Amino acid sequence: MRCMRESKKWLYADMPYFNRWMGEHTADTCHWRLIPNDIHESKVGDYPSDRADALGIHLQDWRKQGSHILIAPSSDTVTRFILEKDVSDRQWTRETVEILSDMTDRPLRIRNKPRKGKLSGPMVETKPLEMDFQDCWAVVTTCSIVGIQAAIAGIPVFCHPRAASAAVGNLALSRIERPDMPDRRQWLNTLAYRQFTKSEMRSGYAREILHQLL
């Protein structure tokens, strides 16, 4: 927050958008996301598809039908940071439910960020995300990576302007029944150029890609 207030450039490192350190990915093969001047990349750049192709991600066609709306709040800390005000994840969820209830008759389903002790995320989740995606009309979040997974699955996303899904998502809940469904190819290419392996960071490759943005 201090860097943002003082307009200083900074680099954020966290779990990647794809190829997390879990399952088949080891410490050497997994990626880490590196974001210049924010916690997510919300803009689309001009990048080739080589890194996205190497990830083997298939963009499914946008859905034109579905039943429920999935609400996926971010963590409490991230919610306060991204909104830049003292609003907890629970408060954001309550307010979002109230707004949507006035705009649609669709069933609302809430998927809180999974937690177990000091761990969080998909490594402690017991209910597969695919189950919540079944017959899902739209996903609503602040900036959860669930929004990225939804966009890849072809599910319309509603999110904060600073979310990684913002470039292919919707920023106004008033469009919940008529969501935009833009092209996602260049968006996916950009996200692939915001995460790197340890060897790519050691070699200076990541610095070469990101230095012009810092």
Stockholm file with secondary structure:
# STOCKHOLM 1.0

chainA/1-214         MRCMRESKKWLYADMPYFNRWMGEHTADTCHWRLIPNDIHESKVGDYPSDRADALGIHLQDWRKQGSHILIAPSSDTVTRFILEKDVSDRQWTRETVEILSDMTDRPLRIRNKPRKGKLSGPMVETKPLEMDFQDCWAVVTTCSIVGIQAAIAGIPVFCHPRAASAAVGNLALSRIERPDMPDRRQWLNTLAYRQFTKSEMRSGYAREILHQLL
#=GR chainA/1-214 SS CHHHHTTCCCEEEESCSSSCSSTTCCTTTCCEEEEETSSSCCSCCCCCSHHHHHHTCCCCCCCSCCSEEEECCCCHHHHHHHHTSSCCHHHHHHHHHHHHHTTCCSCEEECCCCEETTEESGGGCSSCHHHHHTTEEEEECSSCTHHHHHHHTTCCEECCTTSTTGGGSBSCGGGTTSCCCCCCHHHHHHHHTTEECHHHHHTTHHHHHHGGGC
#=GC SS_cons         CHHHHTTCCCEEEESCSSSCSSTTCCTTTCCEEEEETSSSCCSCCCCCSHHHHHHTCCCCCCCSCCSEEEECCCCHHHHHHHHTSSCCHHHHHHHHHHHHHTTCCSCEEECCCCEETTEESGGGCSSCHHHHHTTEEEEECSSCTHHHHHHHTTCCEECCTTSTTGGGSBSCGGGTTSCCCCCCHHHHHHHHTTEECHHHHHTTHHHHHHGGGC
//
